[in-house]
Amino acid sequence: MSSGGSEWRRPSATDPPVVVIGAGVSGLAAAWRLHRAGIPVTVLERRRRVGGVMNTVDVGGHVFERGPNTVISPEGHLLALIDELELSDRVIFGREAAHRRLIWRHGRMHDLPGGPGGLLGTSLLSWRGRARLLSEPFRSPLAEPRDETVAEFFGRRIGPEAVASFIDPMVSGIYAGDVDRLGADAFPKLMALEREHGSLVRGLMQSRKGGAPRPDRRLIGFRDGLSELPARLRERLGTRVRLDHDVREVRPGTDAPWEIFAMDDDRQARYPASGVVLAVPAWEAARLLAPVDAPLAGRLGAIPHAGIISVGLGYPRAQVERPIEAFGLLCASDSPLPQTGPVLGVLFGSSIFEGRAPDQDLTFTVMLGGARDPEALSLDDAALVDRARAALGVVVGARGAPTAVQVSRWPDAIPQIPPGHLRTVAALREGIAAWPGLALAGNYLDGVGVDSAIGAGFGAAALLAGPDVEVSA
Ligand SMILES: Cc1cc2nc3c(=O)[nH]c(=O)nc-3n(C[C@H](O)[C@H](O)[C@H](O)COP(=O)(O)OP(=O)(O)OC[C@H]3O[C@@H](n4cnc5c(N)ncnc54)[C@H](O)[C@@H]3O)c2cc1C
């Protein structure tokens, strides 16, 4: 099908709306910015709630985040959104205890060093591993740059021991990923430091010297959990958000530039649209675009994804023998917790934010699944809870039955950025530009974190509304 060649014209208030497909944070952020720019907008969401994977539930006073638990705003998109939505008075920041992060390797817990000085004393590296890491500034970049996995890129820069001790658990924590398959493209800023300065350490030091602002690393939460953010967006967008609308087809229209077909309570509804924002996972965008632009759909569909499971458990404090005040623990994949089955990590919810558990209780979230353990998604809830309980038995000495339980499965939720992905994103953006009024948003474009997903939504809105729409803070 051809793109028809018609030029994109910013819709006016009397034109058909821009339809945003998907009410996760990226779609809601796009819709919000379009709405603020005076462009009519409709959001179609297949679930009965907004937020996508961002979803908080309260089980007997334990505040469990089913998806993201803690968010930061290194690019300022989330902070800008909080400001625009007048949500600042609902924000809470991480507790002091949450600065402490732990790694499980070689049968025990280690503190993650807080800064470069800590690397010298860390129990995570042998002397040889430390010497290798400290030689990073003196290592030449590749003579001929090539696509690399995370293990190859960081192995070259800081050595295989530091990869196994720090990078592997970090990749589990951010991407539920596998360092041998995930591309270095998942860390574009670090790739750029090597390209521009020849070394990660030298690059970091020079950007500090040059007065580059440090990214904001504060842990951001909301008093009643992260769901407050999509809830406020929904409130501000009002009836423009239509739940229970499963979009089945998108195509260039006859009486409007685009038309969208959605199932609304067993009834097919047609939506004429001035433009379309596909704010759905890459594989769903691929399905919707396949009849419109097969090569573009092919690129989207080729991005691999991993599933993840979060098991929230609440315990009376008295049942926890060795409570730990810290953010959480990540497991190195070569050193699984003993007798539990594979575990990605544990978050100590009640140490991270105030008000996550009743007074005499503690709240935990155990993360399972990911790229290295796809079979976990086919286990039943009882088996997942058993594994999570066993993990907490090892880590904090939790005994007996938990008093609150929440199992959340997210199949195909986390894009596993392959080597060369930055080129794919550039090709996607170029391909989509051939379709006036079409835009992509989501967590496979600029980064998997919430801040990046919001940024991708803002970017989609800016593409359709024009450059006068503010993209970030
Ligand atoms: C368990 C888990 C933990 C995470 N932890 C963190 C964390 O601690 N910090 C962090 O920054 N990030 C974290 N992330 C990542 C981050 O939460 C996500 O990348 C981000 O929220 C994705 O937002 P999104 O809007 O792009 O996609 P989604 O949230 O997936 O939203 C897409 C929406 O589109 C809808 N949809 C799909 N197809 C259709 C259709 N055909 N018609 C209508 N609607 C459709 C879906 O129902 C969904 O609501 C985590 C993710 C998961 C799963």
PDBQT file of the ligand as one rigid body, heavy atoms in Angstrom, charges set to zero:
ROOT
HETATM    1  C1  LIG A 501       7.379  -6.044  35.756  1.00  0.00    +0.000 C 
HETATM    2  C2  LIG A 501       7.965  -4.787  35.202  1.00  0.00    +0.000 A 
HETATM    3  C3  LIG A 501       8.790  -4.009  36.004  1.00  0.00    +0.000 A 
HETATM    4  C4  LIG A 501       9.331  -2.825  35.508  1.00  0.00    +0.000 A 
HETATM    5  N1  LIG A 501      10.078  -2.055  36.348  1.00  0.00    +0.000 NA
HETATM    6  C5  LIG A 501      10.460  -0.819  35.955  1.00  0.00    +0.000 A 
HETATM    7  C6  LIG A 501      11.028   0.084  36.893  1.00  0.00    +0.000 A 
HETATM    8  O1  LIG A 501      11.184  -0.245  38.086  1.00  0.00    +0.000 OA
HETATM    9  N2  LIG A 501      11.377   1.327  36.455  1.00  0.00    +0.000 N 
HETATM   10  C7  LIG A 501      11.169   1.725  35.168  1.00  0.00    +0.000 A 
HETATM   11  O2  LIG A 501      11.472   2.879  34.825  1.00  0.00    +0.000 OA
HETATM   12  N3  LIG A 501      10.603   0.897  34.251  1.00  0.00    +0.000 NA
HETATM   13  C8  LIG A 501      10.237  -0.357  34.625  1.00  0.00    +0.000 A 
HETATM   14  N4  LIG A 501       9.623  -1.201  33.736  1.00  0.00    +0.000 N 
HETATM   15  C9  LIG A 501       9.466  -0.768  32.329  1.00  0.00    +0.000 C 
HETATM   16  C10 LIG A 501       8.351   0.237  32.131  1.00  0.00    +0.000 C 
HETATM   17  O3  LIG A 501       7.381   0.084  33.115  1.00  0.00    +0.000 OA
HETATM   18  C11 LIG A 501       7.692   0.058  30.764  1.00  0.00    +0.000 C 
HETATM   19  O4  LIG A 501       8.667  -0.001  29.741  1.00  0.00    +0.000 OA
HETATM   20  C12 LIG A 501       6.716   1.185  30.434  1.00  0.00    +0.000 C 
HETATM   21  O5  LIG A 501       5.815   1.389  31.487  1.00  0.00    +0.000 OA
HETATM   22  C13 LIG A 501       5.998   0.840  29.140  1.00  0.00    +0.000 C 
HETATM   23  O6  LIG A 501       4.977   1.765  28.864  1.00  0.00    +0.000 OA
HETATM   24  P1  LIG A 501       4.239   1.765  27.466  1.00  0.00    +0.000 P 
HETATM   25  O7  LIG A 501       3.155   2.750  27.524  1.00  0.00    +0.000 OA
HETATM   26  O8  LIG A 501       5.240   1.908  26.382  1.00  0.00    +0.000 OA
HETATM   27  O9  LIG A 501       3.677   0.266  27.284  1.00  0.00    +0.000 OA
HETATM   28  P2  LIG A 501       2.558  -0.540  28.087  1.00  0.00    +0.000 P 
HETATM   29  O10 LIG A 501       2.578  -0.207  29.517  1.00  0.00    +0.000 OA
HETATM   30  O11 LIG A 501       2.735  -1.962  27.676  1.00  0.00    +0.000 OA
HETATM   31  O12 LIG A 501       1.184   0.013  27.494  1.00  0.00    +0.000 OA
HETATM   32  C14 LIG A 501       0.694  -0.379  26.233  1.00  0.00    +0.000 C 
HETATM   33  C15 LIG A 501      -0.827  -0.332  26.286  1.00  0.00    +0.000 C 
HETATM   34  O13 LIG A 501      -1.341  -0.623  25.012  1.00  0.00    +0.000 OA
HETATM   35  C16 LIG A 501      -2.510  -1.425  25.161  1.00  0.00    +0.000 C 
HETATM   36  N5  LIG A 501      -2.736  -2.128  23.899  1.00  0.00    +0.000 N 
HETATM   37  C17 LIG A 501      -1.925  -3.034  23.294  1.00  0.00    +0.000 A 
HETATM   38  N6  LIG A 501      -2.472  -3.430  22.131  1.00  0.00    +0.000 NA
HETATM   39  C18 LIG A 501      -3.637  -2.753  21.978  1.00  0.00    +0.000 A 
HETATM   40  C19 LIG A 501      -4.651  -2.735  20.975  1.00  0.00    +0.000 A 
HETATM   41  N7  LIG A 501      -4.573  -3.487  19.883  1.00  0.00    +0.000 N 
HETATM   42  N8  LIG A 501      -5.710  -1.928  21.158  1.00  0.00    +0.000 NA
HETATM   43  C20 LIG A 501      -5.818  -1.145  22.261  1.00  0.00    +0.000 A 
HETATM   44  N9  LIG A 501      -4.897  -1.137  23.245  1.00  0.00    +0.000 NA
HETATM   45  C21 LIG A 501      -3.812  -1.915  23.108  1.00  0.00    +0.000 A 
HETATM   46  C22 LIG A 501      -2.138  -2.342  26.318  1.00  0.00    +0.000 C 
HETATM   47  O14 LIG A 501      -3.304  -2.910  26.902  1.00  0.00    +0.000 OA
HETATM   48  C23 LIG A 501      -1.406  -1.374  27.241  1.00  0.00    +0.000 C 
HETATM   49  O15 LIG A 501      -2.280  -0.753  28.162  1.00  0.00    +0.000 OA
HETATM   50  C24 LIG A 501       9.061  -2.402  34.182  1.00  0.00    +0.000 A 
HETATM   51  C25 LIG A 501       8.240  -3.195  33.364  1.00  0.00    +0.000 A 
HETATM   52  C26 LIG A 501       7.694  -4.365  33.867  1.00  0.00    +0.000 A 
HETATM   53  C27 LIG A 501       6.784  -5.186  32.991  1.00  0.00    +0.000 C 
ENDROOT
TORSDOF 0
